[in-house]
């Protein structure tokens, strides 16, 4: 049975790593999707170092990379490996969270959206904006 996306996120064991990874990817202007991140890492090293399934687990906070992969990832991102896994004092401040409920259909749509190219995502966003504006 597939868990809903919100439950997966709330059950994340390695949420800090996932948050740090996402922030660093945004800074490098890399689309936060398992396929795009895998492609970028593998292109950088010229080898199949990462796999989309593994990267997906990293991004959701289910796992974090093993030592060797963590070193390669940190090197690629240009940070100290400790910065990816260890919380600094300011990271302990509680943040406000918004709760959403996703059903199986929503999960499927989100998964498809995350695997799209940047151009496709922009098209989807424009379409959603147009539909939303029409409802007002």
C-alpha positions as CSV (number, residue, x, y, z in Angstrom):
1,X,0.0,0.0,0.0
2,X,1.3,3.4,-0.9
3,X,1.7,5.9,2.0
4,X,0.4,9.4,1.3
5,X,3.1,11.9,0.5
6,X,2.3,14.0,3.6
7,X,2.8,11.0,5.9
8,X,6.0,10.2,4.1
9,X,7.4,13.6,4.7
10,X,6.3,13.7,8.4
11,X,7.9,10.3,8.9
12,X,11.2,11.4,7.4
13,X,14.1,10.1,9.5
14,X,16.7,12.3,7.8
15,X,14.7,15.5,7.3
16,X,17.6,17.8,8.1
17,X,19.7,16.2,5.4
18,X,16.8,16.4,2.9
19,X,16.3,20.1,3.7
20,X,20.0,21.0,3.4
21,X,20.2,19.1,0.1
22,X,17.1,20.8,-1.3
23,X,18.5,24.3,-0.4
24,X,21.8,23.6,-2.0
25,X,20.2,22.3,-5.1
26,X,18.1,25.4,-5.4
27,X,21.2,27.5,-5.0
28,X,22.8,25.6,-7.9
29,X,19.5,26.1,-9.9
30,X,19.0,22.4,-10.2
31,X,15.4,21.2,-10.4
32,X,14.6,19.3,-7.2
33,X,13.5,16.0,-8.8
34,X,15.1,12.6,-8.5
35,X,15.7,12.3,-12.2
36,X,17.3,15.8,-12.6
37,X,19.5,15.5,-9.5
38,X,20.7,12.0,-10.6
39,X,21.4,13.3,-14.1
40,X,23.4,16.3,-12.8
41,X,25.5,14.2,-10.3
42,X,26.2,11.5,-12.9
43,X,27.1,14.1,-15.6
44,X,29.5,15.9,-13.1
45,X,31.4,12.7,-12.3
46,X,31.0,11.1,-15.7
47,X,29.8,7.9,-14.1
48,X,26.6,6.3,-12.8
49,X,27.2,7.3,-9.2
50,X,23.6,8.0,-8.3
51,X,20.3,6.4,-9.1
52,X,16.9,8.1,-9.1
53,X,15.4,5.8,-6.6
54,X,18.2,6.5,-4.1
55,X,18.1,10.2,-4.7
56,X,14.3,10.2,-4.2
57,X,14.9,8.7,-0.7
58,X,17.4,11.4,0.0
59,X,15.0,14.2,-1.1
60,X,12.2,12.7,1.0
61,X,14.4,12.3,4.1
62,X,14.0,8.5,4.2
63,X,17.7,7.9,4.0
64,X,21.0,9.8,3.7
65,X,23.9,8.8,1.6
66,X,26.6,6.4,2.8
67,X,30.0,7.9,3.6
68,X,31.5,7.6,0.1
69,X,28.4,9.0,-1.6
70,X,28.1,11.8,1.0
71,X,31.7,12.9,0.3
72,X,31.0,12.9,-3.5
73,X,27.8,14.7,-3.0
74,X,29.3,17.4,-0.7
75,X,32.2,17.8,-3.2
76,X,29.8,18.3,-6.1
77,X,27.7,20.8,-4.1
78,X,30.9,22.6,-2.8
79,X,30.2,22.2,0.9
80,X,31.6,20.4,3.9
81,X,29.9,17.0,4.3
82,X,29.2,17.9,8.0
83,X,27.1,20.8,6.7
84,X,24.7,18.3,5.1
85,X,24.1,16.1,8.1
86,X,24.8,18.1,11.3
87,X,22.3,20.7,12.5
88,X,23.7,24.1,13.5
89,X,22.3,25.9,16.5
90,X,19.9,28.0,14.4
91,X,18.5,24.8,12.8
92,X,16.8,23.8,16.0
93,X,14.4,26.7,15.9
94,X,10.9,25.3,15.3
95,X,9.3,26.3,12.0
96,X,5.7,26.8,11.1
97,X,4.4,24.0,9.0
98,X,1.4,23.8,6.7
99,X,-0.4,20.4,6.6
100,X,-1.8,19.1,3.4
101,X,-3.6,15.8,2.6
102,X,-2.8,14.0,-0.6
103,X,-4.8,11.1,-2.0
104,X,-3.3,8.6,-4.4
105,X,-4.3,10.6,-7.5
106,X,-2.5,13.7,-6.1
107,X,0.6,11.6,-5.4
108,X,0.6,10.4,-9.0
109,X,0.2,13.9,-10.4
110,X,3.0,15.2,-8.1
111,X,5.3,12.3,-9.1
112,X,4.7,13.0,-12.8
113,X,5.2,16.8,-12.3
114,X,8.5,16.1,-10.5
115,X,9.8,14.0,-13.3
116,X,9.1,16.7,-16.0
117,X,11.6,18.9,-17.6
118,X,11.9,22.5,-16.6
119,X,10.1,23.6,-19.7
120,X,7.2,21.2,-19.1
121,X,6.9,22.4,-15.4
122,X,6.7,26.0,-16.6
123,X,3.9,25.1,-18.9
124,X,2.0,23.3,-16.2
125,X,2.4,26.2,-13.8
126,X,1.1,28.6,-16.5
127,X,-1.9,26.3,-17.1
128,X,-2.6,26.1,-13.4
129,X,-2.4,29.9,-13.1
130,X,-4.8,30.4,-16.0
131,X,-7.3,27.9,-14.5
132,X,-7.0,29.5,-11.1
133,X,-7.5,33.0,-12.5
134,X,-10.6,31.8,-14.4
135,X,-12.3,30.6,-11.1
136,X,-12.1,34.1,-9.6
